[in-house]
Amino acid sequence: RCQIMDKHLTILAKKHIETKFLKLNAEKSPFLCERLRIKVIPTLALVKDGKTKDYIVGFTDLGNTDDFTTETLEWRLGCADIINYSGNLMDPPFQSQKKYGTSFTKLDKKTIRGKKYDSDSDDD
């Protein structure tokens, strides 16, 4: 999973030269991981002006899938105001991706006993 994140961050680092990207091996830097409160990998600590503004822990904020796009990560970094994002922050890229296998069919309304309800009956 760290390699997946690294692939996307390498692309974004070339595109967003206004931001510094730093890769850290958590196993070799226990002091810094403790200081930044990193407990799960991959974790992105989003630091601006010397202060940690936000964290991206795992892939939950990125559509909760290993197959998230670079645009999705770019959107998430834009939401935290870490990069200059040119898209619409109110429209996450992963929500516009097509979802497979989700088709619904409309069912008729029935009563508890399985009979259709008729409000115009003359039982008076």
TACOR-V877439 format. One record per backbone hydrogen bond with DSSP energy under -1.0 kcal/mol. CO is the residue of the C=O (numbers start at 0). NH is the residue of the N-H. E is the energy in kcal/mol with one decimal. If there is no record, write none. Layout:
<<CO;NH;E> <CO;NH;E>>
This chain:
<<0;4;-2.1> <1;5;-2.5> <2;6;-2.1> <3;7;-1.6> <4;8;-2.6> <5;9;-2.1> <6;10;-1.3> <7;11;-2.2> <8;12;-2.5> <9;13;-1.2> <10;14;-1.2> <11;15;-2.9> <15;18;-1.4> <28;32;-2.1> <29;33;-2.2> <30;34;-2.4> <31;35;-2.4> <32;37;-2.9> <41;57;-2.9> <43;55;-2.2> <45;52;-2.8> <45;53;-1.4> <47;50;-1.7> <50;47;-2.8> <53;45;-3.0> <55;43;-2.7> <58;61;-1.3> <58;63;-2.1> <68;72;-1.6> <69;73;-2.5> <70;74;-2.5> <71;75;-2.1> <72;76;-2.3> <73;77;-1.9> <74;78;-2.2> <75;79;-1.2> <76;81;-2.5> <77;80;-1.4> <82;84;-1.2> <87;90;-1.3> <91;94;-1.3> <110;113;-1.4> <114;110;-2.4>>
